[in-house]
C-alpha cells in the first residue's frame, strides 16, 4: 500500500518569525527618527492600508506617509531600517530546525499573507526561503486560495501550522479531515482573548514552534495510516 502524500504548510509571522518583536523595534526606531506624533501617524496609515488591502504593507505605509510629509528628512533612515533589518535574528528558537525536521513528514511549503515585495524579502533574509527550498506561497487572503494551493502542491493530507485560530478554523472547514491544524501559541494574535473565545481549538496546540521537534507522528497524522 502506498503511503499518503503529505504537504506541511508553515505560516511566517509569529509562527517562524517573531513579528511582534520586529514591530516593537520599528516602533522604537520611528519614535527616534520622526517623533511620537508622526510615529502614531505611520501606524494609523498602516492600519488604513490593512483595511484596504487585507494585509500589513509596511513599505506601502511608508510611501503613503511620504505623500503626507514629503519634506521629512528622516524618511530614508526609516526605509533603510526596514530594508536592512536583521530578520534572521528574530526567528523563534529552532524555527529553521523545525522546518527541516518536517521534511520527514512531507514536502515543506511556506503559506503566508503579505505584499509582493517586503514579505518575500523578510522570508529570504530570515533564511526561511532556503530552508523550504524556495517553496513559498504568498497571498492576500490565503484561506481563500486553498484551491490554488492544492493545484500547486497536491497531497492526500496537509499539516497547517499558523498562529491565527481564524485561519486554522477556515482551512479546517474547507479541508476537514484532510488537514491537521497546529496552533503555536506565540504572538499577540494567539493570545487574543476574543479570538480564543470565538474560534474552536486546533487539532494540536503547542506553546512554541520548537515543540514540533518532539511531536509524535500519530498526533499529526491520526488517520493517515503513516508509520
C-alpha positions as CSV (number, residue, x, y, z in Angstrom):
1,X,0.0,0.0,0.0
2,X,1.4,3.4,-1.0
3,X,1.9,5.9,1.8
4,X,-0.3,9.0,1.5
5,X,1.5,12.2,0.3
6,X,1.8,15.0,2.8
7,X,2.4,18.7,2.5
8,X,3.4,20.7,5.6
9,X,2.4,24.4,5.4
10,X,4.1,26.9,7.6
11,X,2.9,30.4,8.2
12,X,5.7,33.0,8.8
13,X,4.8,36.0,11.0
14,X,4.6,34.9,14.7
15,X,4.9,31.3,13.6
16,X,8.5,31.1,12.5
17,X,9.4,34.7,12.9
18,X,8.8,36.9,15.9
19,X,6.9,39.7,14.1
20,X,5.8,41.3,17.4
21,X,9.4,41.9,18.2
22,X,10.1,43.3,14.7
23,X,7.1,45.7,15.2
24,X,8.4,46.8,18.6
25,X,11.8,47.6,17.1
26,X,10.2,49.6,14.2
27,X,8.1,51.5,16.7
28,X,11.2,52.4,18.7
29,X,13.0,53.5,15.6
30,X,10.1,55.6,14.3
31,X,9.9,57.4,17.7
32,X,13.6,58.2,17.5
33,X,13.5,59.3,13.9
34,X,10.2,61.1,13.4
35,X,8.9,61.7,17.0
36,X,5.9,60.2,18.8
37,X,3.2,62.1,16.9
38,X,4.5,61.1,13.4
39,X,5.2,57.6,14.7
40,X,1.5,57.3,15.6
41,X,0.6,58.7,12.2
42,X,2.6,56.0,10.5
43,X,0.7,53.2,12.4
44,X,-2.6,54.9,11.5
45,X,-1.7,54.8,7.8
46,X,-0.6,51.2,8.2
47,X,-3.9,50.2,9.7
48,X,-5.8,52.2,7.0
49,X,-3.9,50.3,4.3
50,X,-4.5,47.0,6.1
51,X,-8.3,47.7,5.9
52,X,-7.9,48.4,2.1
53,X,-5.6,45.6,1.2
54,X,-6.2,42.9,3.7
55,X,-2.5,42.7,4.9
56,X,0.1,44.8,6.6
57,X,2.0,46.8,3.9
58,X,4.9,48.3,5.8
59,X,6.6,49.8,2.8
60,X,3.3,50.9,1.3
61,X,2.5,52.8,4.5
62,X,5.9,54.5,4.3
63,X,5.1,55.6,0.7
64,X,1.8,57.0,1.8
65,X,3.4,58.7,4.8
66,X,5.8,60.3,2.3
67,X,2.8,61.8,0.5
68,X,1.6,63.4,3.7
69,X,5.1,64.6,4.8
70,X,7.2,65.0,1.6
71,X,9.9,67.0,3.3
72,X,10.5,64.7,6.2
73,X,14.3,64.3,6.1
74,X,14.1,61.2,8.3
75,X,12.2,59.1,5.8
76,X,15.2,57.5,4.2
77,X,16.5,56.4,7.6
78,X,13.2,54.6,8.3
79,X,13.3,53.0,4.9
80,X,16.9,51.8,5.4
81,X,15.9,50.4,8.8
82,X,13.2,48.2,7.2
83,X,15.2,47.0,4.2
84,X,18.3,46.2,6.3
85,X,16.6,44.8,9.3
86,X,18.3,41.6,10.7
87,X,15.3,39.3,10.3
88,X,17.3,36.2,10.9
89,X,17.9,37.4,14.5
90,X,14.1,37.4,15.0
91,X,13.5,33.7,14.2
92,X,11.9,31.9,17.1
93,X,14.3,29.4,18.7
94,X,14.9,26.4,16.5
95,X,12.4,27.6,13.9
96,X,14.5,26.5,11.0
97,X,15.3,23.2,12.7
98,X,11.6,22.6,12.8
99,X,11.2,23.3,9.1
100,X,14.0,20.9,8.2
101,X,12.6,18.3,10.7
102,X,9.2,18.5,9.0
103,X,10.7,17.1,5.8
104,X,10.4,13.7,7.2
105,X,6.6,14.1,7.2
106,X,6.3,15.5,3.7
107,X,7.0,18.5,1.5
108,X,7.5,21.7,3.4
109,X,6.0,24.9,1.9
110,X,5.5,28.5,3.2
111,X,1.9,29.6,3.2
112,X,1.6,33.3,4.2
113,X,-0.2,36.6,3.5
114,X,1.5,39.8,2.6
115,X,2.7,42.2,0.0
116,X,4.7,41.3,-3.1
117,X,8.0,43.0,-2.0
118,X,8.6,43.2,1.7
119,X,7.1,39.8,2.7
120,X,9.4,37.9,0.2
121,X,12.3,40.0,1.4
122,X,11.7,39.0,5.0
123,X,11.4,35.4,4.1
124,X,14.6,35.4,2.2
125,X,16.6,37.4,4.7
126,X,15.5,35.3,7.6
127,X,16.8,32.2,5.9
128,X,13.4,30.7,5.5
129,X,13.4,30.7,1.7
130,X,16.4,28.3,1.5
131,X,15.1,26.1,4.4
132,X,11.9,25.3,2.3
133,X,13.9,25.1,-0.9
134,X,12.2,28.2,-2.3
135,X,8.7,26.7,-2.0
136,X,6.8,29.8,-1.0
137,X,3.1,30.9,-1.5
138,X,2.1,34.5,-0.6
139,X,-1.5,35.5,-1.0
140,X,-3.7,38.4,0.1
141,X,-6.1,36.0,1.9
142,X,-4.5,32.6,2.0
143,X,-7.6,30.9,3.5
144,X,-9.4,31.8,0.2
145,X,-6.8,30.4,-2.0
146,X,-6.8,26.7,-1.0
147,X,-7.8,25.5,-4.4
148,X,-4.7,27.1,-5.8
149,X,-2.6,25.6,-3.0
150,X,-4.0,22.1,-3.9
151,X,-3.2,22.6,-7.6
152,X,0.4,23.7,-6.9
153,X,1.0,21.2,-4.1
154,X,-1.4,18.3,-4.4
155,X,-1.4,15.9,-1.3
156,X,-3.5,13.4,0.4
157,X,-3.0,15.2,3.7
158,X,-1.9,18.6,4.8
159,X,-0.5,20.0,8.0
160,X,-1.0,23.7,8.6
161,X,1.0,25.5,11.3
162,X,-0.3,29.0,12.0
163,X,-0.6,31.4,14.9
164,X,-4.2,32.6,14.0
165,X,-7.1,30.4,15.0
166,X,-9.2,32.3,12.5
167,X,-7.1,30.9,9.7
168,X,-6.9,27.4,11.1
169,X,-10.7,27.3,11.5
170,X,-11.3,28.4,7.9
171,X,-8.8,25.9,6.5
172,X,-10.3,23.1,8.7
173,X,-13.8,24.0,7.4
174,X,-12.5,23.6,3.8
175,X,-10.3,20.5,4.0
176,X,-11.8,18.8,7.0
177,X,-10.1,15.5,7.9
178,X,-7.5,16.1,5.2
179,X,-5.7,18.7,7.3
180,X,-4.1,18.6,10.7
181,X,-4.2,22.2,12.2
182,X,-1.4,23.1,14.6
183,X,-1.6,26.2,16.7
184,X,1.6,27.7,18.2
185,X,0.6,30.0,21.0
186,X,3.0,32.7,20.0
187,X,2.4,36.4,19.4
188,X,-0.5,38.7,20.1
189,X,-3.0,37.0,17.8
190,X,-2.5,33.7,19.6
191,X,-3.1,35.4,23.0
192,X,-6.1,37.5,21.9
193,X,-9.0,36.6,24.3
194,X,-11.6,37.4,21.8
195,X,-10.1,35.1,19.2
196,X,-9.7,32.3,21.7
197,X,-13.4,32.6,22.6
198,X,-14.6,33.0,19.0
199,X,-12.9,30.0,17.3
200,X,-12.7,26.3,18.1
201,X,-9.4,24.8,19.2
202,X,-7.0,23.5,16.7
203,X,-6.2,19.8,16.3
204,X,-2.9,20.4,18.2
205,X,-1.9,23.4,20.3
206,X,1.8,23.9,21.3
207,X,3.5,26.6,23.4
208,X,6.3,27.3,21.0
209,X,7.3,26.3,17.4
210,X,10.2,24.2,18.7
211,X,7.8,21.8,20.4
212,X,7.1,20.3,17.0
213,X,10.6,18.7,17.2
214,X,9.2,16.2,19.7
215,X,5.6,15.7,18.5
216,X,4.7,12.1,17.8
217,X,3.8,11.1,14.2
218,X,0.4,9.7,15.4
219,X,-0.5,13.1,16.8
220,X,-0.1,14.8,13.5
221,X,-1.5,12.0,11.3
222,X,-4.1,10.2,13.4
223,X,-5.9,8.8,10.4
224,X,-3.3,8.9,7.7
225,X,-2.0,5.4,8.2
226,X,1.6,6.5,8.2
227,X,4.3,4.6,10.0
